[in-house]
Amino acid sequence: MVYQQPTRRILRILSAALTGLTLMLAATSAWAKPPEEAGGEANLKVPDLSQAQFLGTDGHKLLMWGLLFCVLGLLFGLVTYSKLKNLPVHRAMGDVSHLIWETCKTYLIQQGKFLLLLWVFIAAIIILYFGVLTHNTVPQVITILAFSVIGICGSYGVAWFGIRVNTFANSRTAFASLGGKPYPIYKIPLEAGMSVGMMLISVELLMMLIILLFVPGASAGPCFIGFAIGESLGAAALRIAGGIFTKIADIGSDLMKIVFKIKEDDARNPGVIADCTGDNAGDSVGPSADGFETYGVTGVALITFIVLGVRDPMIQVQLLVWIFVIRVMMLIAAAVAYFFNGIIAKARYGNADKMNFESPLTSLVWITSLVSIGLTYAISSVIIPDLGGDTTLWWKLSTIVSWARWPAL
């Protein structure tokens, strides 16, 4: 009963708010201009991808293969998740890990309720801006609202998956450390990070390809804009709240240390579990959602730039297909570099008594970057060898993409 009443209250508020939003939306139809007169981001029209040929096939069919690689990326994340879950762990460590997870889950549930309420206010702003001020049609506004919810669910779902993987990895890494070998301490967290990363990018890329391939070009603009708004909203809320949560928990642990004269990381300190929970929430939930949002909004920004900045529909198609082929290639490059670096790291440190943990991580960054840069030039020379009569533009674009990666090194 303690939790039912607030939940019912939230549902009543949402119901009333949505009713008001519906009335506002209906009212905006009086100001809506015909689609051909309307402007703004929501009226972006994605060209037909099948009008350009790549490697003996059209752009639409070529990007359909990207869906397969997205599914493979999701399988990679799920398989790695299963491997982490089945690793040996001490019962006491597993219990602590489960306690942290349950606390983080409670936090996520509360954040989900908060996001629902926050979305109501954002939805009102969406209706006011896109429906009243920029005079978009009612179906366009509804599409933006619907895909904003999908964007929020994407950020929220990735954050949920990230915190679950990390709580598994924490206890498994702690138990593996008892063996006295450093290699498992490096390997398990890296597997967890790759699982979250591959899942994050695969989900994001899959959603964007579905919009690009299966939504009519005239309706793709509202879908992309709504999706970007939603994932940005979800990431911002989870990132900010996660940071606040971890600081409060850290302060609680420090206060226990002062009052009871117990060290901060002492198992007898009742604030330790809260501190660990806060660290997981702040360092896992927020960054996972933030990474999902960053990857998504940059894609939407690139699509917007191409559609608005390039006049020739054929070149628009070439650039759109090129961007998403490169994005799929990055997924493949990350997996290849990860496995290749794993072979080298295991050969060097598999039975070592000491190791520099930064060494294999640095080599992973270098291998991933070099493989990605090499594939960028190779694939670009095949996908866009000629853009508007310019046979050197693919090299210039590849150079821009490549230089964007060097700051990570």
C-alpha positions in Angstrom: 0.0 0.0 0.0 2.9 2.3 0.7 3.9 2.3 -3.0 0.5 1.9 -4.6 -0.8 5.3 -3.6 2.1 7.4 -5.1 1.9 5.2 -8.3 -1.8 5.8 -8.6 -1.3 9.5 -8.0 1.4 9.6 -10.8 -0.9 7.8 -13.1 -3.7 10.3 -12.4 -1.4 13.2 -13.1 -0.2 11.6 -16.3 -3.7 10.9 -17.4 -4.8 14.5 -16.8 -1.7 15.9 -18.4 -2.0 13.8 -21.5 -5.7 14.8 -21.8 -4.6 18.4 -21.7 -1.8 17.8 -24.2 -4.4 16.1 -26.6 -6.6 19.2 -26.4 -3.6 21.5 -27.1 -2.6 19.3 -30.0 -6.1 19.5 -31.5 -6.1 23.2 -31.1 -2.8 23.5 -33.0 -4.4 22.2 -36.1 -6.1 25.6 -36.6 -2.7 27.1 -37.0 -1.1 24.3 -39.1 0.2 25.3 -42.5 0.2 23.0 -45.4 3.2 20.7 -45.4 4.7 22.4 -48.5 4.8 25.8 -46.7 6.1 24.5 -43.3 9.7 24.7 -42.4 12.0 23.5 -39.6 13.7 20.3 -38.5 10.5 18.3 -38.4 10.0 18.9 -42.1 13.3 17.3 -43.2 12.6 14.9 -46.1 15.1 12.0 -46.5 15.6 11.1 -50.2 14.9 7.7 -51.6 18.0 5.6 -50.9 17.3 3.3 -53.8 18.1 5.9 -56.5 21.9 5.5 -56.1 24.0 2.4 -56.9 26.7 1.0 -54.6 28.7 -2.1 -55.4 26.1 -3.3 -57.9 23.2 -2.7 -55.5 21.1 0.3 -54.5 21.6 2.2 -51.2 18.5 0.8 -49.6 19.5 -2.8 -50.1 23.1 -2.1 -49.0 22.0 -0.7 -45.7 19.6 -3.6 -45.1 22.8 -5.6 -44.5 23.5 -3.2 -41.7 20.5 -4.5 -39.7 22.2 -7.9 -39.7 25.4 -6.5 -38.2 23.3 -4.7 -35.6 21.7 -7.9 -34.6 25.1 -9.6 -34.4 26.2 -6.7 -32.1 23.2 -7.3 -29.8 24.1 -11.0 -29.7 27.6 -10.2 -28.8 26.4 -8.1 -25.9 24.0 -10.8 -24.7 26.5 -13.6 -25.0 29.1 -11.6 -23.0 26.4 -10.8 -20.4 25.7 -14.5 -20.0 29.4 -15.3 -19.7 29.8 -12.7 -16.9 26.8 -14.0 -15.1 28.1 -17.6 -15.1 31.6 -16.8 -13.9 32.4 -18.2 -10.4 31.8 -15.9 -7.5 31.9 -16.3 -3.7 28.5 -16.5 -2.2 29.1 -13.5 0.1 30.4 -11.4 -2.7 27.5 -12.4 -4.9 25.1 -11.4 -2.1 26.7 -8.0 -1.8 26.6 -7.6 -5.6 22.9 -8.5 -5.6 22.2 -6.1 -2.8 23.8 -3.3 -4.8 21.9 -4.3 -7.9 18.5 -4.3 -6.0 19.3 -0.8 -4.6 20.3 0.4 -8.1 17.1 -1.1 -9.5 15.0 0.8 -7.0 16.8 4.0 -8.0 16.1 3.2 -11.7 12.4 2.6 -11.0 12.2 6.0 -9.3 14.0 7.6 -12.1 11.6 6.0 -14.5 8.7 7.6 -12.7 10.5 11.0 -12.7 11.1 10.7 -16.5 7.4 10.1 -17.1 6.5 13.3 -15.3 9.4 15.2 -17.0 8.2 14.0 -20.4 4.8 15.5 -19.8 6.4 19.0 -19.5 8.7 18.4 -22.5 5.7 17.1 -24.5 3.9 20.4 -23.8 7.0 22.3 -25.0 7.1 20.1 -28.1 3.5 20.8 -28.9 4.0 24.5 -28.4 7.1 24.7 -30.5 6.4 22.3 -33.3 2.6 22.7 -33.3 2.0 26.4 -32.7 5.2 28.3 -33.4 6.6 26.4 -36.4 3.2 25.3 -37.7 3.7 21.6 -38.2 0.8 19.3 -38.9 -0.9 17.3 -36.2 0.5 13.9 -37.5 4.0 15.4 -37.4 3.6 16.5 -33.8 2.2 13.2 -32.8 5.2 11.4 -34.5 7.7 13.6 -32.7 5.9 12.9 -29.3 5.8 9.1 -30.0 9.5 8.9 -31.0 10.5 11.1 -28.0 9.1 8.3 -25.9 11.1 5.7 -27.9 14.2 7.8 -27.4 13.7 7.9 -23.6 13.1 4.2 -23.5 16.3 3.6 -25.4 18.4 5.6 -23.0 16.6 4.1 -20.0 16.9 0.5 -21.3 20.7 0.8 -22.1 21.2 2.3 -18.6 19.4 -0.6 -17.0 21.5 -3.1 -19.0 24.7 -1.3 -18.1 24.1 -1.3 -14.4 23.2 -5.0 -14.4 26.3 -6.0 -16.3 28.5 -3.9 -14.0 27.1 -5.3 -10.8 27.8 -8.8 -12.2 31.3 -7.8 -13.2 32.2 -6.2 -9.8 31.7 -9.3 -7.7 33.2 -11.7 -10.3 36.3 -9.5 -10.6 36.6 -9.3 -6.8 36.5 -13.1 -6.6 38.9 -13.6 -9.5 41.4 -11.4 -7.7 41.7 -14.0 -4.9 43.6 -16.2 -7.3 46.5 -13.7 -7.2 46.8 -13.3 -11.0 46.3 -9.9 -12.5 45.0 -10.9 -16.0 41.4 -11.8 -14.9 41.2 -8.5 -13.1 41.8 -6.8 -16.4 39.8 -9.2 -18.6 36.4 -9.2 -16.7 35.8 -5.4 -16.5 36.9 -5.1 -20.1 34.4 -7.7 -21.2 31.7 -5.9 -19.2 32.6 -2.6 -20.9 32.5 -4.2 -24.4 29.2 -5.8 -23.6 27.6 -2.5 -22.7 29.3 -0.6 -25.5 28.3 -3.1 -28.3 24.8 -3.3 -26.9 24.6 0.5 -26.8 25.8 1.2 -30.3 23.9 -1.8 -31.8 20.5 -0.6 -30.3 21.1 3.0 -31.4 22.2 2.1 -34.9 19.4 -0.4 -35.3 16.8 2.2 -34.4 18.2 4.8 -36.7 18.4 2.3 -39.6 14.8 1.3 -39.1 13.7 4.9 -39.4 15.9 5.5 -42.4 14.9 2.3 -44.2 11.3 1.7 -43.3 9.8 5.1 -42.6 8.7 7.2 -45.7 11.2 10.0 -46.4 8.6 12.7 -45.7 8.0 11.3 -42.2 11.6 10.5 -41.3 12.3 14.1 -40.1 9.8 14.0 -37.2 11.0 10.6 -36.3 14.6 11.6 -36.1 13.9 14.8 -34.2 11.6 13.2 -31.7 14.1 10.4 -31.2 16.9 12.8 -30.5 14.8 14.9 -28.1 13.8 11.8 -26.2 17.2 10.2 -25.8 18.7 13.6 -24.8 16.1 14.0 -22.2 16.6 10.5 -20.8 20.4 10.8 -20.7 20.4 14.3 -19.1 18.1 13.2 -16.3 19.9 9.9 -15.6 23.3 11.6 -15.8 22.5 14.5 -13.5 20.6 12.4 -11.0 23.3 9.7 -11.0 25.9 12.2 -10.2 23.9 13.6 -7.4 23.2 10.1 -6.0 26.8 9.1 -6.0 27.9 12.3 -4.2 25.2 12.0 -1.5 26.1 8.3 -0.9 29.8 9.2 -0.7 29.1 11.9 1.9 27.0 9.4 3.9 30.0 7.0 4.0 32.3 9.8 5.1 29.9 10.8 7.9 29.8 7.2 9.1 33.6 7.3 9.2 33.6 10.5 11.2 30.9 9.5 13.7 31.8 5.8 14.3 35.6 6.2 13.7 35.5 3.4 11.0 37.5 3.7 7.8 35.6 4.6 4.7 36.1 1.2 3.0 35.8 -0.9 6.2 33.2 -3.6 5.8 31.7 -2.6 9.2 30.9 0.8 7.8 27.2 0.8 7.1 27.7 3.5 4.5 30.0 1.3 2.3 27.1 -0.4 0.5 25.4 2.9 -0.1 28.7 4.3 -1.4 29.2 1.3 -3.8 25.6 1.7 -5.0 26.1 5.4 -5.6 29.3 4.8 -7.5 27.6 2.3 -9.7 24.6 4.6 -10.3 26.8 7.6 -11.0 29.5 5.8 -13.0 27.4 3.3 -14.9 23.8 4.4 -15.3 24.5 8.0 -16.4 27.4 7.3 -18.7 25.6 4.4 -20.4 22.6 6.6 -21.2 24.9 9.5 -22.1 26.8 7.4 -24.6 23.6 6.2 -26.2 22.4 9.8 -26.5 25.8 11.1 -27.9 25.9 8.4 -30.6 22.3 9.1 -31.6 22.2 12.9 -31.7 25.4 13.1 -33.7 23.8 10.8 -36.3 20.7 13.0 -36.4 22.9 16.1 -36.7 24.8 14.6 -39.7 21.5 13.6 -41.4 20.2 17.1 -40.9 23.4 18.7 -42.2 23.3 16.6 -45.3 19.7 17.1 -46.1 19.8 20.9 -45.5 23.4 21.6 -46.8 23.5 19.5 -50.0 21.2 20.4 -52.9 21.7 17.4 -55.2 19.4 14.5 -54.1 21.9 12.0 -55.6 24.8 13.3 -53.5 22.5 13.3 -50.5 21.9 9.6 -50.9 25.6 8.9 -51.4 26.5 10.7 -48.3 23.7 9.2 -46.2 24.6 5.7 -47.3 28.3 6.4 -46.8 27.8 7.7 -43.2 25.8 4.6 -42.1 28.1 2.2 -43.9 31.0 3.8 -41.9 29.0 3.5 -38.7 28.3 -0.2 -39.3 32.0 -0.6 -40.2 33.0 0.9 -36.8 30.9 -1.8 -35.1 32.9 -4.5 -37.0 36.2 -2.7 -36.4 35.6 -2.5 -32.6 34.8 -6.3 -32.4 37.8 -7.2 -34.6 40.2 -5.0 -32.6 38.8 -6.3 -29.3 39.4 -10.0 -30.2 42.8 -9.3 -31.8 44.0 -7.3 -28.8 42.5 -10.0 -26.5 44.8 -12.7 -28.1 47.8 -10.5 -27.7 47.0 -9.6 -24.0 46.4 -13.3 -23.1 49.6 -14.4 -24.7 51.6 -11.7 -22.8 49.8 -11.6 -19.4 47.7 -14.8 -19.2 50.0 -16.4 -16.6 51.9 -13.3 -15.5 52.2 -12.4 -11.8 52.4 -8.7 -12.5 51.1 -6.6 -15.4 50.6 -2.9 -16.3 46.8 -2.7 -16.7 47.1 0.4 -18.9 49.3 -1.4 -21.4 46.7 -3.7 -23.0 44.1 -0.9 -22.8 46.3 1.5 -24.6 47.1 -1.1 -27.3 43.3 -1.7 -27.7 42.8 2.0 -28.3 45.6 2.1 -30.9 44.5 -1.0 -32.7 40.8 0.1 -32.8 41.8 3.5 -34.1 44.2 2.3 -36.7 41.8 -0.4 -38.0 38.9 2.1 -38.1 41.0 4.7 -39.9 42.2 2.2 -42.5 38.8 0.8 -43.1 37.4 4.3 -43.4 39.7 5.1 -46.3 39.2 1.7 -48.0 35.4 1.7 -47.8 35.1 5.4 -48.7 37.1 4.9 -51.9 34.6 2.1 -52.9 31.3 3.6 -51.7 31.8 7.3 -52.8 34.6 7.3 -55.4 32.9 10.2 -57.2 30.8 12.9 -55.6 29.4 15.5 -58.0 32.2 14.9 -60.4 34.9 15.3 -57.6 37.0 12.2 -57.4 39.1 13.4 -54.4 36.2 14.3 -52.0 36.1 10.8 -50.5 39.7 11.2 -49.4 39.0 14.6 -47.8 35.9 13.3 -46.0 37.9 10.2 -44.8 40.6 12.5 -43.5 38.1 14.5 -41.5 36.5 11.4 -40.0 40.0 10.0 -39.2 41.3 13.2 -37.5 38.2 13.2 -35.3 39.5 10.0 -33.7 43.0 11.1 -32.8 42.1 13.1 -29.7 41.1 9.8 -28.1 44.7 8.7 -28.4 
